[in-house]
């Protein structure tokens, strides 16, 4: 059984990497930057945007999921108004996300704290506990779209609406849903999101992650890691920092070209098949396994550790 902690190797990825190595790196050397490489974070980000329901200029590929989570969480907390001092998350969240949220709270200022609700072993997503925890002091609400232990699916729209009702920002981790679930960040009015590419997008081991910031929020947030490629004019080599005017302001250092090149084939495959069809097939397979569990394992004392209802 393949849980897609590391997605399969697409055949086209091998061809693409060989091309970059032999032609781009081997033949063109530094000229490869102008020929193709410099825009890879934006170009691949635009393809991911099609999978998560947003505009091409709202997504960029960069760094790891953890670094992107830290950048966006810290940036969001630094624009929190008044006495807002709370970050709301839940115990079913991926553990490293909770580590990062605590780091972001420290980086953004001593007044912030992370409140974690629910139980880690819970099968259901603790939607009501999250809603109860959100209040006028909440600055940021951050959760995984899918609980990694149980595959429970969060109600992204409901939780986001609860956050917005008190003037809080939302930050979602899509690592366990991008490429296997239909996602519509615009319809759910999500502020920020991060995700990896090496699971269902089959980008390869340690492949760069991506981040999303809705267009109306981009200019208000400042990247806490002000790097070369987040500069408005990176090749002017000026000593003063001016952030880029678009989502590129959330880049940091030099893009990892080989890793970026390996991502695209998996994304293209998912786009061709479509997440609606993938989701339908996933529900069929899970329903089959649950039926077989009921027939063969329940009587032996086993416990089903996944929700029974697809929604």
DAKABEL-V632235 format. One record per helix or strand of 2 or more residues. SS is the DSSP state (H for helix, E for strand). FROM is the first residue (numbers start at 1). TO is the last residue. Records with the same first field share a line. If there is no record, write none. Layout:
SS->FROM-TO  FROM-TO
This chain:
H->11-35  37-52  56-58  65-78  95-108  127-133  156-165  215-218  228-230  234-236  247-250  257-273  275-300
E->59-61  86-90  113-117  138-144  169-173  192-195  210-213
